[in-house]
Amino acid sequence: MPTLGALEKAGWHGLQSYCRACRIGAILIWAYLKLAPALDFDTVAARLRCSRCGRRPEPGDVRPYYHDTGHAQGRGVPPGAQDVPPAKPPHGQAG
């Protein structure tokens, strides 16, 4: 994955994370994270913890976030950005 700065420049608004243990998700916007733009996305994803149970997210449960207000694209990605594969649903749940 690219750096946080490259994702922001490409139009992504932040990142989203999902905790399989608690079955809750979180959206973290770049402005609130206050992290250096040079940080690698995977490095940041590995540092996250669930605020409820303290567990780290499973691989694939953290991904870039884009808020598509107009649903013009209908894909949840910024115009011109490459698709990011969706996070895997928890075991036993349909995706």
C-alpha positions in Angstrom: 0.0 0.0 0.0 1.1 3.6 -0.5 1.7 6.2 2.1 -1.1 8.1 3.8 -0.1 11.3 1.9 -0.4 9.5 -1.4 -3.8 8.1 -0.5 -5.1 11.5 0.6 -3.7 13.1 -2.6 -5.6 10.5 -4.6 -8.8 11.5 -3.0 -9.3 9.0 -0.1 -10.8 10.6 3.0 -9.3 8.3 5.7 -9.4 4.7 6.6 -11.9 2.2 7.9 -11.3 -0.6 10.3 -13.5 -3.6 11.4 -13.1 -5.6 14.6 -14.3 -9.2 14.1 -14.5 -9.9 17.8 -16.8 -6.9 18.6 -18.4 -6.8 15.1 -18.0 -3.0 15.0 -16.4 -0.8 12.5 -14.7 2.6 12.7 -14.0 5.3 10.1 -10.9 7.4 10.8 -10.6 10.6 8.8 -7.1 11.9 8.0 -7.5 15.2 9.7 -8.3 13.5 13.0 -5.5 11.0 12.8 -2.8 13.6 12.8 -0.2 11.2 11.4 2.7 12.0 9.2 1.8 11.8 5.5 5.0 9.8 4.8 3.8 6.8 6.9 3.0 3.7 5.1 -0.6 2.6 5.1 0.2 -1.0 6.2 2.4 0.3 9.1 -0.5 2.4 10.4 -3.0 -0.4 9.9 -0.8 -2.7 12.0 -0.8 -0.2 14.9 -4.6 0.1 15.2 -6.5 -1.4 18.1 -10.2 -1.8 18.7 -11.3 0.9 21.3 -13.7 -1.6 22.8 -11.7 -4.9 23.2 -8.1 -3.8 22.4 -7.5 -6.4 19.7 -5.7 -5.6 16.5 -7.7 -5.9 13.3 -7.3 -9.0 11.1 -5.3 -8.7 7.8 -7.7 -7.1 5.3 -10.0 -5.5 7.9 -8.4 -2.1 7.5 -8.7 -0.3 4.1 -8.8 3.2 2.7 -12.1 5.0 3.1 -13.9 7.2 0.6 -17.2 9.0 1.3 -19.1 9.1 -1.9 -21.8 11.7 -1.1 -23.4 11.7 -4.5 -23.0 8.0 -5.2 -22.0 9.1 -8.7 -19.5 6.2 -9.0 -21.4 3.8 -6.8 -18.1 2.0 -6.0 -16.9 3.9 -2.9 -13.7 5.0 -4.5 -12.5 8.5 -5.5 -12.6 9.3 -9.2 -9.4 8.1 -10.9 -8.3 6.0 -7.9 -7.7 2.3 -8.2 -10.2 -0.1 -6.6 -9.1 -1.5 -3.2 -10.4 -5.0 -2.5 -13.1 -5.0 0.2 -12.3 -6.2 3.6 -13.2 -9.8 4.1 -16.5 -10.3 6.1 -16.3 -12.1 9.4 -16.6 -15.9 9.3 -20.2 -17.0 8.9 -21.4 -13.6 7.6 -22.3 -12.9 3.9 -20.3 -10.2 2.2 
